[in-house]
Amino acid sequence: MTAATAPVPVPEEIIRARAYLLRTVEPPSRLLVHLVERHGPVEAADRLRRGAVPGALLERAAARRGTDTSEADLAIAAAAGARLLVPEDPQWPGWQFAAFGTARRADLAPPVALWARGPADPSALADRSVTVVGARGATRYGLHAAADFASVLARSGVAVFSGAAFGIDAAAHRGALAAGGRTVAVLACGPDRVYPAAHAGLIERIAATGLVLTEYPPGATPGRLRFLVRNRLLAALGAGCLVVEAGHRSGSRRTASDSVALGRPLMALPGAVTSAMSVGCHELVRSGQAELVGRPEDVLETIGRLGVDLAPERVAERRPTDGLAPGTLAVHDALPARAACSARRLGEIAGVAPDAVRIALVELEGRGLAEYHRGLWQRPARRDGP
């Protein structure tokens, strides 16, 4: 890339302003987004510091607006290997987040900025991607399916987004990594923290080749509400959402709901009707919200390029009797497995005329489906071994 075409760095004052806004108002906040859209991030930050904002927004910022820790936040994040990704950056996934503008729910507001750790371009990854979510207490079936689907999709160039949680999330990340693909973890804590702590190694592997994203500032700890808030980002960043396993009530159902509200295709993997971990998936399909998928190719067709990423038709297992006319099939069914009988007797058993029986037996013998011995007919003896 030449100097003439190199992207212009985002001004430091914009980065500082957005870092301040990101910490001051707990996401999501449509009021804050509207303030930034109207005045720009720098003036919006100044207005918030001075209290020159609508009362509802002022109330939400009351606890934090008087302290500007943006410089310290940027330094702490940089020490952890993270940077602040802002909408003014060419790598900002603007097309994906545009869906927030059409959502009718107040809680579906876009992020003001994102802390990002890793070398990948989030906009490029989100362009061809799938979000995989599911139960933390997943079954062996669910773990295997999540890893297998993620692996196949990653080999097809699809980036796998998930939340790095126990269960389905971790299986999906590991499946993508095992295939040499890209995967993105969206967390509900600060960029300098790892959650869950047991997944520190996994999250480091994700950050080495893909991305770790969060909208929470350094030092922020995860909480139940923050996980639910985080889920809207997972829903927006994926070109579609796949639910592998989910109970009747689960965070995965929330991500699924957000995906539908944002206009993303929703898919669900079926499971055993006796499994409590598949109840949520079955309900999503039964209600018409989710498309049932049974193989990775089905997912690729749903989220992929129109007319290009088509799932191949399933090839049914061929049987030796495929293509036989009804009369010929009836004669074949009448052939004894151990004993042998005459063509006349076969006609009586099958209810087929003598001339048709002879024609059928010639065809069956040619296909290796009938054997003639001393004037009698029978099925070929089974041959075991090679």
N, C-alpha and C positions, 0 to 999 in steps of 0.2 A: 504494500500500500504506500503510495507516494504521499509526500507532505501535503500536496494539494487536495488529496481525497481523504486524509486522515480526519476522523471525527473530532469536533471541537470539544475540549474538556468542559464538563459542567462547571459553571462558576462556583467557587467555594462558598459564597454567601447563600446560594440556593441549597447546597448540601447542608450547610449549617442550619438554615431555616427549617428544612424538612426534618432534620434530626430533632430539632426542638419540638416541632409540631407532633412528631411521632411519639415522643415521650409524654407530652403535655396532655393530650386527649386520648383516652383509652379507645381503641378501635372496637367496632366500626362506628364512624360518625359522618353521616351525610352532611350535617351542618358544617363540619370542618372542611369536607371536600368542596362544598359549595363556596365557602369563604376563599379557599385557595384558587378555585376556578375563576372567581370574580376579581380577585386582587393580585394573584400570583403568590408564590410561597413566601417571598421576603416580606412583602407588605402584610400578608396574612399573619405571619409570625409577630410582626411589630404590633399589629392591632390586638392580637391576643395578649401580648405582654401588657399593653396599656389598658386592657379591658374594654376596648372599643369594638365589641362584637355583640351579637344578639344574646339576650339573657340566658337562653337555654344552653348555648355553647359556653358561655361564661361560667355557668354552674358546673358543667362537666370538666372544665379546666381549672376550677378554683383551687384544687389541692396542689397543682404542680406548675401553674403558669408563672409563678414568681421566681422560679429557679431554673436557670438555663444551664443545662449540663451537656449541651450539644458537643462542645469541644472534648470533654472527657469521654462522652459516649463514642465519638469517632476514634479517639485514641485507644480505648479499651477494645473496640471492635477490630481495629487494625492489628492490635497485638494478638488477637485471636484468629487473624487471617481473614477477617470479613471486611466488606466495603458496604457503603450505603448506595443502593440502587434507587434512582429517582426517575420520575416520568420524563424528565428532560434528557435522560440517557437513551441512546439508540437501542440499547439492549432491553429497555423496559417493555414488557409484554402488553403493550397498549391495546392491540387488537383483542386479546383475550379478556382484558379487564373492561373493555367497552361494554361487555354484556351487563355489567352492573348498572349501566345507565338505563337499561330497559327493564330491570327487575322492579317489581311492584312492592317488594318487602323492604321496610325501612332498615332492617339489619343487614341488607346486602349492599354495602357501600364499598367502593374500591379502597385499597390501602393508599396512604399518603406517600409511603416509600417502603422499601424492603431492605433488610440487612441480608447480604448474600455472601456465602463462603464457597469458593470453588471456581474453577477456570471456565466453566461452560457459559454460553450465551443463553439466558433464560427465554428470551424472545424466540430464538431459533428452536430451542428444545420444545417449547410449548406449542409451536406450530404443528408438530407431528407427535402427538402425545396421548397418553391415557392415564387416568387416575385410578389406582387400584386401592380399594379399602375393604375392610372386613373386621371380623371379630378378633379381639385380643386373645380370648380363650378358644382359639381355633382348633378344629379337629385335624387329625393327620390328613384326611382327605382335603380339607381346605388349604392346609399348608402346602401340600403337594401341588394342588391345582393352581394356587397363586404363583408359586415359583415357576411352574411349567408355562403358564400363560405369559408371565412377565419375560421369561427367557425367550420364547418364540417371538413375542412382539418386539423385544429389544433387538433380536437378530434381523428383524424386518425394518429397523431404523426408527422404531417408535420409542420415545423417551417415557419412562415409567415414573409417575409422580405418586408419592404416598407420604405417610406421616411418621415413619420410623418407629412406630409403636410395636409392642409385642404382637405375635400372631401373624395375621395376614399381611400387615404392612411390611414387617421385616422379611417375610418370605418373598414378597414381590420385589423388594430392593435387592435381595440376594440373588433371585432368579435373573434379574437384569444384569447385575454385576458378573455373574457366572458366564453369561453369554457375551461378555465384553461390551455391553451396551451402556447407555447413559441413564441415570436415575436421579431423581430430585427428591429430597426430604424437606417437607414444610413443617417447621416446629412451632410449638406454642410457648417458647421460652426465649431468653435473650441469645444473641449470637455467640456469646462467650460461655454458654452453658450447653451441656449435653443431657438430653432426656429422651428415653430412660438411660440412666447411667450405665446399665448393663450393655447398652448398644453403642458405647463410645467407639469401639473398633469399627463397627458397621458404619456409623456416621462419618468417621474419618475416611473410610474407603469411598463413601459417596462423595465427600467433599474433594477427594483427590482427582476425580475425573468428571464429576457432575456438579451438583449444586446442593447447598443447604440454605434454605430461605426461612426468614421469620420477619414479622413486622413488629416484634417486641424488642425494646431497647436492651442494651447490656445490663446484666444483673436481674432481669425479669425472670420470675419463677413461673412454672406452668401451673395452671389451675383448671378446674372443670369448665368454667365459662370460656377461658382462653382456648381450650381445645375446640369448643363449639364454634368460636369465632374464627379460629384457624381453618376450620373445615370449608368455609366459603371460598378460601383461596385455593384449596385443593380442587374444589368444584369448578372454579373459573379457569385454572391453569390447564386442566386436561381437556383435550378435544372431545372426550367422552369419559364417563365414569363407570367402572366395573365393580360391582359388589360381589365378593366371593362368598363370604359367609356373614350373616348378621342375625342377631337375636330379634325378638319382637320389639324390644326397645334398645337402641344402641346409637353410638355416635355415627356409625356408618349410615344409619337411616337418615341422620341429619345431613350428611354430605350428599346423600342421594336426593334429598329434598331440595338442597341448594342447587344441585346440578340441573334438576328439572326447572327450577325457577329461573336459572340463567340460560336456559335453552340448550343445554348440553344433552346429547343422547345418553340414556341411562341403560345399563345392561346388568343382568344378574345371572349368577351361575346356580343352577339347581342342585339340590342335595337330597339326602334321604328324607322322606316324609316323617321319619321318627327322630330326626335330629333337631334339637332346639336351636342349633347354630345356623340352620337354614330356613327357619320360619320367616325371618325378615325378607330373605330373597324371594321366597315363594309368594309372600304377600305383595311385594313390589310387582312381580310378574302378573299375579292375579288381578291386581287393581288397574293394570294397563300402564303403569308408570314406567316399567322396565321391560326391555326386550330380553327374552331368554336366549342365552348363548351356551353352546356346548363345546366349543373349541376355539383356540386363539384366532383362527382364520375368520370366525364370525365377528370377533371384536374388530379385527383389522378392516373388515368390509364396512362396519358401522362407522368407524372413525376415520377411515382412509380416504383416498382420492377417488372421486366419482368416476366409475367406469374403469378404474385401474386396479384397486385393491379388492377385487372381487373374490369371495371365498369359493374355492373349487367345489363342484358338486360332489357329494358323497358317492363313492362307487360301491354299489351293493355286491355282496359276495355272490359269485356265480355258482350255480349248482349244475351237475351233469344233465339234469332233466329240464333246464331252462330252454324254452323255445319249442318244446314238444307240443304237437297238436293235442287237443283234449282226448281224442280216441287213442292216440299212441300212448299218452300218459296213463290212460285207464288200463291199457294192456301191460304197461310197465308195473303198475301197482298190483296187477294180478299175478305177476311172476312170483313163484315161490322162492324163498331164500335158500332152503335146504333141499327140498325135493325137486322134482321136475314134472312137467305135465305137457300135454299135447296142445297144439294150436287151437284145436276145437274146444278143449276145456277152458283155455284162456279166454276164448271168445264168449263162452257162457258166463264165466266169472265177471268179465269186464262189460258184458252187454254190447259187444262190438261184432259186426258182421264178419264172416269168415275171410272174405277177400281183404277187408280192412285190417284184420288181424295179421294176415301174412305180410301186408305192406308195412305195418307197424313193427313187426318182428325184424324185418330186414333193416329198418332204420335203427332200431335199438341195438341190433348186433353190430352195425357199423359204428355206433357210438360207444361200443364196449359195455352196453347196459344189459345185454342178454347173451346167453350162450346156448348153443344147440348141441345136444348129446343124444345120439341114437334115436332120433325122431321126437325127442322131448325138449322142452325149453325151461330154462331157469335163470336166475340172476347169477352173475359171475361170482365166484368165491372170493371172499375178502383176502387180500394179500397183506400181511403185516410186514413191517420192516422196510428197508430201502428198496 
